[in-house]
Amino acid sequence: MTSQTIRFRIKLTVAVYKDKKLVYRNDMLVPSIYQRRSESRAHIKKEIKERLRNSNFFISPRVDFDLVRYTQEASCNTYLRYRIVEEAAAESAPASPTSVAASADSRSAPDAAASEDLGEH
């Protein structure tokens, strides 16, 4: 019998808008795994703080993204979004093929239900 624990990961979305139209979007899962939501939230806050201090990113005026980098012409802008994503992890015996399929189905929930918005802009 396997017991499930919840682990947390960070999903980073990079989107490029040119003339206010989406031309590129990439969702990536950061390889780090966190045991507590607060650890992943602290990592995101640290990452945003470092980007604000050491790069050309600014707090995004759009509510669906955390950071934005403007081009000089302001016609092609790069947006970043950080989200915390929950995933179940089996602690003991390896999962059977049927339980792997069942857990894959449970992870296919929409982003809104599976991720958390930091809400601190």
PLY file of the C-alpha trace (Angstrom):
ply
format ascii 1.0
element vertex 121
property float x
property float y
property float z
element edge 120
property int vertex1
property int vertex2
end_header
0.00 0.00 0.00
1.35 3.42 -0.88
0.73 6.60 1.04
0.54 9.82 -0.91
2.29 13.01 0.10
1.93 16.32 -1.65
5.04 17.89 -3.13
5.26 21.30 -4.70
7.01 22.53 -7.82
7.25 25.86 -9.56
5.80 26.31 -13.01
7.40 29.14 -14.96
5.57 30.54 -17.97
7.42 32.70 -20.49
5.26 34.58 -22.98
6.26 37.01 -25.70
3.75 39.48 -27.05
4.44 41.40 -30.24
2.08 44.25 -31.09
-0.21 43.01 -28.28
-0.52 39.52 -29.82
0.87 36.35 -28.28
3.68 35.06 -30.53
5.47 32.65 -28.15
4.58 30.81 -24.96
6.49 28.16 -23.03
5.54 26.51 -19.73
8.39 24.93 -17.78
8.54 23.06 -14.50
11.50 24.09 -12.37
13.37 20.89 -11.40
13.38 21.71 -7.67
10.87 19.86 -5.52
9.59 21.38 -2.28
8.00 19.58 0.66
6.10 22.70 1.79
4.20 25.32 -0.15
5.92 28.02 1.91
9.34 26.86 0.65
8.26 27.18 -2.98
6.64 30.56 -2.27
9.88 31.81 -0.67
11.87 30.62 -3.71
9.53 32.54 -6.05
9.78 35.71 -3.95
13.57 35.45 -3.96
13.66 34.86 -7.72
11.41 37.85 -8.43
13.44 40.07 -6.11
16.69 39.07 -7.86
15.23 39.64 -11.32
13.96 43.08 -10.31
17.36 44.01 -8.89
19.66 42.48 -11.52
17.80 42.58 -14.83
15.53 44.69 -16.99
12.35 43.08 -15.67
9.65 45.10 -13.92
6.48 44.20 -12.03
3.90 43.48 -14.71
0.85 45.71 -14.96
-1.04 42.67 -16.29
-2.70 40.61 -13.57
-1.95 37.32 -15.32
1.86 37.78 -15.23
4.34 38.64 -12.47
7.16 40.33 -14.41
7.63 42.05 -17.76
10.63 43.12 -19.81
9.96 45.80 -22.39
11.88 46.23 -25.62
13.07 49.69 -26.59
10.31 49.94 -29.18
7.75 48.57 -26.67
6.26 46.45 -29.44
7.70 43.10 -28.32
7.50 42.40 -24.57
8.49 39.33 -22.53
6.30 38.31 -19.60
7.06 35.83 -16.79
4.59 34.06 -14.53
5.47 31.88 -11.53
2.92 29.41 -10.15
3.07 26.78 -7.45
1.91 23.38 -8.69
1.00 20.46 -6.43
1.94 16.93 -7.34
1.35 13.71 -5.46
4.37 11.56 -4.62
4.29 7.94 -3.52
6.44 7.44 -0.41
6.74 3.66 -0.23
6.36 0.77 -2.71
6.51 1.49 -6.45
3.16 2.32 -7.99
1.33 -0.19 -10.12
0.52 0.75 -13.74
-3.14 1.34 -12.85
-2.28 3.72 -10.00
0.15 5.61 -12.28
-2.65 6.07 -14.83
-5.04 7.22 -12.12
-2.55 9.75 -10.77
-1.90 11.05 -14.29
-5.64 11.64 -14.68
-5.78 13.56 -11.40
-2.88 15.79 -12.49
-4.65 16.84 -15.66
-6.82 19.30 -13.72
-6.91 22.87 -15.06
-4.11 25.23 -14.03
-6.49 27.38 -12.00
-7.30 24.47 -9.69
-3.78 23.02 -9.49
-1.75 26.18 -9.05
-1.65 29.07 -6.68
-1.46 32.74 -7.57
0.88 34.62 -5.27
-1.21 37.76 -5.51
1.61 40.04 -4.33
2.30 42.70 -6.92
0 1
1 2
2 3
3 4
4 5
5 6
6 7
7 8
8 9
9 10
10 11
11 12
12 13
13 14
14 15
15 16
16 17
17 18
18 19
19 20
20 21
21 22
22 23
23 24
24 25
25 26
26 27
27 28
28 29
29 30
30 31
31 32
32 33
33 34
34 35
35 36
36 37
37 38
38 39
39 40
40 41
41 42
42 43
43 44
44 45
45 46
46 47
47 48
48 49
49 50
50 51
51 52
52 53
53 54
54 55
55 56
56 57
57 58
58 59
59 60
60 61
61 62
62 63
63 64
64 65
65 66
66 67
67 68
68 69
69 70
70 71
71 72
72 73
73 74
74 75
75 76
76 77
77 78
78 79
79 80
80 81
81 82
82 83
83 84
84 85
85 86
86 87
87 88
88 89
89 90
90 91
91 92
92 93
93 94
94 95
95 96
96 97
97 98
98 99
99 100
100 101
101 102
102 103
103 104
104 105
105 106
106 107
107 108
108 109
109 110
110 111
111 112
112 113
113 114
114 115
115 116
116 117
117 118
118 119
119 120
